[in-house]
Amino acid sequence: MNTILIIGGAGYIGSHLVKYLSKKNYRLLIVDNLSSGYVDAVLAGEFFIGDLAEKQALTQLLSHYPIDAVMHFAAHIEVAESKVRPDKYYDNNVVRTLNLLDAMVAANVKRFIFSSTAAIFGEPQYVPIDEKHPQYPINPYGRSKLMVEQILRDYDEAFGLKSVCLRYFNAAGADPEGELGERHVPETHLIPLVLQTAAGRREFITIFGEDYDTPDGTCIRDYIHINDLCQAHELALQRLLSNQPSAVYNLGNGEGFSVRQVIDTARQVTGKTIPVQIGTRRAGDPARLVADSRLARQELGWQPQYPDLKSIIADAWRWEQRL
């Protein structure tokens, strides 16, 4: 039985992965400082309250247990906040990740799975975006993630630390069994904001710009069901456990859905009217962000099970109704 350390396992993606892996043959250790996670979301494994700032404690933990691989989900993720608090993002997303990597090297733990992001690409030069697309992030959040990808290449060469970087496009949806879902405070993701409006928790949903060069004038994004994301992580883990080289993969459905399509689908799923307000464009919002994830399908054998938007929204709505 392989022992996996999951950093940030009480958050949205981490908690879903804990549940997903708990049904497989792994021993799970979960560390979270609960700054944005919830202890009641950790449905399996051994839980420790801890912080990546505590380098000595990390080293002790990594040395005490026979850890085979580490998965990292403890980043700050809000693009807008990163522009006004770059210090917070570089400290948490880069410096504290370095603490974790150094603790791994000290404890001779050599496998690492990193949550990266499509934000490393910046304004797309072509769509769909493959792994070779130029990387010019336009905000501190994206830059912090790209820095870690570069650090991982150096740590592989210097210390033999093997990694898989998974570049998410738009993680969405919720546990199909209804036990877990998104609980971000504040919430910034489109689908939960739309569903909060459907539930009456918000007066309306704002569409930021309707004059983009897309069929209905609103931005197009690539949404990936959280369980499909979990599947990709386990396949990446299997790649590392079989001693294959480091790799990077873009994760998305390869299909884009516009803001209006998301709202219209949510109306179908919920039966609610969902009031809309039109706002101005936000700086740095590309018209289209769609992944080319063929490499993950070819090399990892990844096959998304929930590719349609209605399934993603239906699972998220089931969770929203519990809140």
C-alpha angles and dihedrals in degrees: 000000000000118000114223125192112210115196112202092016094153094063131087101279097026094054093050090050092050090055092044094050093043087071089057130065101276136118107226128208115186127198122185134153090211092230089133103356132083125230090213088062091065100092099172145014132042113309126211127181105226145136133225088232088071098080096168092051090049091052091049092050093048091048096045098054128051093245116184099183142000127220119198123210101146101105128124106244113185111114095197093049091049090061093057097033106036089149090063092050098046091046097049102030099039113017096041092044087054088054089055094047092048090050089051092051091048091051094042094242105151109181125080134172115199129199103225128169147224086244088084089074098058117193106008117244090195138003135259093042117224129191092267094057111125113266115226107145114200100204138045092252092059092041092052091054093047090051090057091049088054092046090052091056089053093046090051091053095042103035107015092246105159119208144178116209113203112199108207121204106191116341108204145158129045143256106304089224091058098240098113140028146141118317104165118160107230098022114219104163119106102228098052090043090053091048092047086057091049089051092051095248090117129036096225145343117247121225107207102215131346099196101080122129093261131108094266099023096250129108119275120221136178112239122198124193113244092235091053087052089052091051090054091052093053091048089050089050091052089051091056094042088056088056097246121155126274116278145176126220136185112225122205140109092257088236127099129215124196124231089251091051090053091050094045092049090048089053089053093048097044102032088226128129096230106202116232132208122194116226134178123276118278117234113258098019108137117210093237134022112175128156129231097211098169092116092059090049093049101041102030098031089235115174116178111225098193105044100144121091094226092061092049093050094042092056091046090049092052088056094043090056090058094057 
